[in-house]
Every structure is written in C-alpha cells, then in structure tokens.
C-alpha cells in the first residue's frame, strides 16, 4: 500500500493583533503556500513549532522530509561574523530551532529542502558564510528583492547541465526573487549549480547521487500553481523522502 510522505515545515514566530500598548499574541506560523505545495505534490504537510527542540527525536522519527522556510535574516553569529550596518532583523530562538531541526534531520538521513533563508541557514550551519546584504557583493547588477507580487517571475537562472537541479528546473527559465542576503562562501559538501545572471548562487545540492540536501534561493511555493518545474521541486522532496526511508 502506498504511504504518503510526511513533510515537516518549519515555522516562524511573531505577534498577532498587536495594537497600542498591547503587545499581541505570540504565534507560530508558516505561509499557507508551503502546506498547499506539499499537498499538491502528493505529501502530507506537518507544521513544526519552535518548541520542537523539546521533542526533537520524536519529530524527526515522524517526518520523512523537512522544509526550512524563508523569513528573517540568519544571525551572523552562526557564520562567525559581527553584525554589519545593513543586517536586517534576526530571531535567535528561530535560528536555534531551525538549526536543531536541520542537524537532526541530516543525522537521521531525512532529506531537506531549504528555501530562501532556509538555504542561507543550511549553508551557514555547514560552514559557509553569507553576504549580510546585497550591497556587500560587488557583482550585483539585477534586482534581487523584487517589488512585484510573489507569483510574478522577474529574472532568469543559469542551471549547470549535469547537476541534480537540471532534472528539476530549466536553464534560462524565470523565477521570482525576495532576498537581501546571499551566499558568499559556499559550505564544504555543497555544490552551487544554479546561478542568477550576475552569478548569485540560486540553488545548491549536496554531493550524494540522490542529494540529502537541496537549497533554493527563490520561492517555488508561490510559483508551483503556474509552473510544473516549480511543483517538481516539492515532488522531488517527496521522492527523496521515499528513497531515504527505503
């Protein structure tokens, strides 16, 4: 009997209904598009709150794959840098939760997909570094923090022909772009195989034949309804989950 794969989705933390002196309710949340994309790909979405560190082993045993979602900047303490002027807001509790989940998933061979901040975080955890702002990269020549709606594509990508990513997305296809941090030094054990026209790293993969780790800088969760290759990214996570479970 076919078993649908359970895909864990990390969550952000923030305040809801804040007004005046009322600080609001603390909420854990994730964009609905992630759960919808996982369901459309044939998986079961499972949202993981920040307190999952208290029952980490049980979560990792339950899930078959893990998505690290986007959000606030990764704290530079995690890649041995001091905060610079254009660093955006950071959330230390979220960093620690995401890092614990990522490390536990990799140790248990639960495949990971890091999206935007998620890719930046896994690169930092594995020993790489980030540009804290696009302005630190002298090669930037196109808009990476687009002003258009999330379902609008804006720039092309260059996909290495023999890469794992070439099985999922098409060279010179268009993607969206919502980030002000980018990978600087790539972590050991990762390969950069998709780039923007100005050579920003747009996607990475680990070195296994079926990669345990994939990272993507754009946001396929807001594109999958109109682009089959973006849905393929989530379908692939489910296929990788099945591969590693077997």
Wavefront OBJ file of the C-alpha trace (Angstrom):
o trace
v 0.000 0.000 0.000
v 1.361 3.427 -0.951
v 2.239 5.604 2.032
v 2.095 9.354 1.606
v 5.268 11.017 2.830
v 5.010 13.378 5.798
v 6.894 16.610 5.119
v 7.865 18.734 8.114
v 7.658 22.501 7.599
v 9.477 24.846 9.978
v 7.624 27.846 11.351
v 8.344 31.488 12.110
v 7.397 33.349 15.294
v 5.744 36.734 15.619
v 2.950 38.775 17.196
v -0.701 38.888 16.111
v -3.288 41.561 16.915
v -0.758 43.933 18.452
v -2.076 47.469 18.946
v -1.132 50.414 21.120
v 0.426 49.187 24.345
v -0.889 45.650 23.777
v 1.970 43.532 22.506
v -0.348 40.988 20.905
v -0.425 37.221 20.872
v 2.753 35.276 20.178
v 2.094 32.979 17.228
v 3.982 30.331 15.317
v 3.175 30.471 11.617
v 4.193 29.422 8.122
v 2.958 30.692 4.786
v -0.010 28.604 3.672
v 1.651 28.178 0.275
v 4.158 25.671 1.706
v 1.481 23.319 3.038
v -0.509 23.721 -0.177
v 2.535 22.950 -2.335
v 3.335 19.818 -0.321
v -0.258 18.620 -0.625
v -0.302 19.352 -4.370
v 2.912 17.329 -4.718
v 1.327 14.327 -3.009
v 2.679 14.692 0.529
v 1.233 15.428 3.956
v 2.325 18.794 5.423
v 3.292 18.784 9.104
v 3.935 22.171 10.710
v 6.701 22.207 13.329
v 6.593 24.924 16.038
v 9.692 26.444 17.602
v 9.403 24.399 20.802
v 10.077 21.191 18.844
v 13.549 21.039 20.386
v 11.835 19.610 23.484
v 10.731 16.533 21.488
v 13.184 16.650 18.601
v 13.825 12.930 18.196
v 10.100 12.169 18.024
v 9.588 14.818 15.322
v 12.455 13.504 13.216
v 11.147 9.952 13.531
v 7.702 11.111 12.432
v 8.637 13.143 9.340
v 10.001 11.847 6.033
v 11.330 15.179 4.708
v 11.968 18.694 6.024
v 11.423 22.158 4.531
v 13.288 25.118 6.055
v 11.128 28.097 5.088
v 12.076 31.736 4.455
v 11.893 34.729 6.784
v 14.197 36.921 8.857
v 17.961 37.212 8.430
v 20.211 34.456 9.737
v 22.115 35.682 12.790
v 25.755 36.332 11.806
v 26.914 34.598 14.988
v 26.197 31.346 13.125
v 28.802 32.114 10.460
v 31.361 33.821 12.700
v 30.732 37.442 11.698
v 29.867 40.624 13.551
v 26.562 42.304 12.612
v 27.051 44.951 9.956
v 25.049 48.081 9.220
v 22.558 46.612 6.735
v 21.790 43.395 8.607
v 18.006 43.051 8.960
v 16.033 41.780 11.975
v 17.158 38.443 13.397
v 15.304 35.934 15.567
v 17.768 33.962 17.702
v 15.160 31.493 19.000
v 14.100 30.666 15.468
v 17.715 30.254 14.352
v 18.348 27.761 17.148
v 15.157 25.821 16.416
v 15.839 25.615 12.664
v 19.462 24.630 13.237
v 18.490 21.856 15.664
v 15.903 20.500 13.217
v 18.306 20.672 10.286
v 21.144 18.904 12.117
v 18.833 16.208 13.441
v 17.310 15.641 10.003
v 20.694 15.266 8.326
v 21.917 12.919 11.055
v 18.829 10.725 10.533
v 19.076 10.964 6.728
v 15.796 12.834 6.412
v 16.102 14.856 3.175
v 15.962 18.640 3.411
v 14.779 21.462 1.156
v 15.912 24.931 2.242
v 14.001 27.857 0.717
v 15.473 31.392 0.650
v 16.533 31.961 4.290
v 16.422 28.170 4.616
v 19.175 27.785 2.019
v 21.221 30.538 3.640
v 20.826 28.918 7.054
v 21.925 25.448 5.956
v 24.941 26.958 4.188
v 25.933 28.744 7.403
v 25.418 25.633 9.557
v 27.588 23.557 7.229
v 30.468 26.038 7.408
v 29.757 28.633 4.728
v 29.196 32.375 5.027
v 26.704 34.984 3.825
v 26.803 38.489 2.485
v 24.712 40.256 5.125
v 23.279 42.493 2.394
v 23.292 42.508 -1.414
v 25.392 45.691 -1.311
v 28.339 43.650 0.022
v 28.506 41.712 -3.255
v 30.193 43.922 -5.892
v 28.844 41.797 -8.758
v 25.162 42.551 -8.153
v 23.642 44.052 -11.289
v 19.975 42.953 -11.238
v 17.090 43.336 -8.789
v 17.027 40.503 -6.250
v 14.442 41.984 -3.880
v 11.612 42.400 -6.343
v 8.796 44.900 -5.912
v 6.273 42.744 -7.784
v 3.822 40.198 -6.359
v 5.259 36.826 -5.253
v 3.702 34.923 -8.160
v 5.457 37.173 -10.697
v 8.762 35.929 -12.142
v 11.450 38.534 -12.748
v 14.907 37.141 -13.606
v 16.392 34.124 -15.347
v 18.502 31.335 -13.880
v 21.517 29.508 -15.281
v 21.428 25.781 -14.490
v 24.517 23.567 -14.754
v 23.693 20.872 -17.271
v 24.923 17.821 -15.333
v 23.591 18.876 -11.963
v 20.783 17.323 -9.960
v 18.942 20.633 -10.217
v 18.936 20.307 -14.008
v 16.467 17.424 -13.570
v 14.027 19.796 -11.869
v 14.276 23.259 -13.433
v 15.074 24.522 -16.917
v 18.108 26.579 -17.845
v 17.169 30.203 -18.653
v 13.729 29.843 -17.075
v 12.381 32.692 -14.934
v 11.990 32.796 -11.156
v 10.882 35.280 -8.522
v 13.290 36.892 -6.048
v 12.751 38.172 -2.484
v 16.012 38.410 -0.564
v 18.664 40.883 0.531
v 21.190 38.322 1.806
v 23.102 35.920 -0.441
v 25.626 33.134 -0.046
v 29.221 34.367 -0.008
v 31.488 31.378 0.713
v 29.886 28.049 -0.109
v 29.943 25.425 2.641
v 32.068 22.265 2.249
v 29.998 19.393 0.928
v 27.668 21.601 -1.082
v 27.741 22.311 -4.810
v 26.376 25.534 -6.304
v 24.647 24.523 -9.520
v 22.127 27.281 -10.309
v 23.036 30.960 -10.663
v 21.424 34.294 -11.489
v 22.738 36.284 -14.482
v 25.013 38.236 -12.093
v 26.253 34.960 -10.562
v 24.397 34.982 -7.265
v 24.021 31.378 -6.069
v 20.376 30.472 -6.671
v 20.432 26.779 -5.738
v 22.748 24.264 -4.068
v 22.862 20.495 -3.689
v 24.803 18.063 -1.529
v 27.129 15.583 -3.164
v 25.186 12.303 -2.863
v 23.803 10.757 -6.047
v 20.360 11.466 -4.603
v 21.109 14.642 -2.620
v 20.177 14.644 1.036
v 20.182 18.454 0.942
v 18.819 20.872 -1.645
v 18.615 24.632 -1.248
v 16.863 27.205 -3.416
v 17.078 30.999 -3.199
v 13.795 31.850 -4.940
v 10.279 30.931 -3.752
v 8.820 27.927 -5.613
v 5.926 27.729 -3.152
v 4.391 30.832 -4.755
v 5.026 29.671 -8.337
v 4.070 25.987 -8.389
v 0.441 26.536 -9.451
v 1.522 28.059 -12.759
v 4.844 26.267 -13.371
v 5.268 22.496 -13.408
v 9.025 22.721 -12.788
v 8.364 24.597 -9.535
v 5.925 21.902 -8.402
v 8.614 19.369 -9.351
v 10.804 20.762 -6.546
v 8.248 19.613 -3.960
v 7.541 16.357 -5.795
v 11.272 15.683 -5.727
v 11.417 16.192 -1.959
v 8.738 13.531 -1.605
v 10.645 11.210 -3.932
v 13.862 11.810 -1.993
v 11.995 11.149 1.244
v 10.788 7.811 -0.139
v 14.314 6.970 -1.326
v 15.920 7.619 2.064
v 13.158 5.879 4.011
v 13.740 2.738 1.943
l 1 2 3 4 5 6 7 8 9 10 11 12 13 14 15 16 17 18 19 20 21 22 23 24 25 26 27 28 29 30 31 32 33 34 35 36 37 38 39 40 41 42 43 44 45 46 47 48 49 50 51 52 53 54 55 56 57 58 59 60 61 62 63 64 65 66 67 68 69 70 71 72 73 74 75 76 77 78 79 80 81 82 83 84 85 86 87 88 89 90 91 92 93 94 95 96 97 98 99 100 101 102 103 104 105 106 107 108 109 110 111 112 113 114 115 116 117 118 119 120 121 122 123 124 125 126 127 128 129 130 131 132 133 134 135 136 137 138 139 140 141 142 143 144 145 146 147 148 149 150 151 152 153 154 155 156 157 158 159 160 161 162 163 164 165 166 167 168 169 170 171 172 173 174 175 176 177 178 179 180 181 182 183 184 185 186 187 188 189 190 191 192 193 194 195 196 197 198 199 200 201 202 203 204 205 206 207 208 209 210 211 212 213 214 215 216 217 218 219 220 221 222 223 224 225 226 227 228 229 230 231 232 233 234 235 236 237 238 239 240 241 242 243 244 245 246
